[in-house]
């Protein structure tokens, strides 16, 4: 396996586990949040899906957000299936995008986010995308525990 294939495996594994957690979300808890400042369950799912697209934009533009407009902007929150379905083509595009990087690009291309004081090589930046999803999936597990909903076993 080359580096891009390992990255994709990690993205797919993180998403597989996220989908297991998301499957425990029912319409009656979509908009539950632990406090007024927190994201709701459905907002967190969208945040994960939308962030992947945003990260791809940032990588494509070598760290510059520029004129970025999210395809999710102005979209109403409806249900989990709609969120997953809407993101499907963006997800496929993202995985194709990652698979196109050469080992040399992954080790030498720098993503520089001046406004965040970040400078990362591409492979590092890509790993952070999977980590971002994993963190929020863990948060959702905490939400489910707090609500008293049975949590799926993600450690299969």
Number of C-alpha atoms within 10 A of each C-alpha: 7 9 17 20 15 12 19 19 14 15 19 14 14 19 18 13 19 21 16 15 19 22 13 16 19 14 13 7 16 18 15 18 19 13 8 8 7 11 17 19 24 24 18 20 23 19 16 22 21 19 16 20 19 18 18 21 19 18 21 13 13 15 21 16 16 9 6 10 10 13 13 16 8 7 9 8 14 11 13 20 11 11 20 16 10 15 19 13 10 17 17 10 14 17 18 12 14 18 16 11 17 13 12 10 13 18 15 13 15 19 22 20 16 10 9 8 7 12 14 16 15 21 21 14 19 22 14 13 17 20 15 14 23 19 12 16 23 13 14 25 21 14 19 21 12 11 13 9 14 10 18 15 9 13 5 4
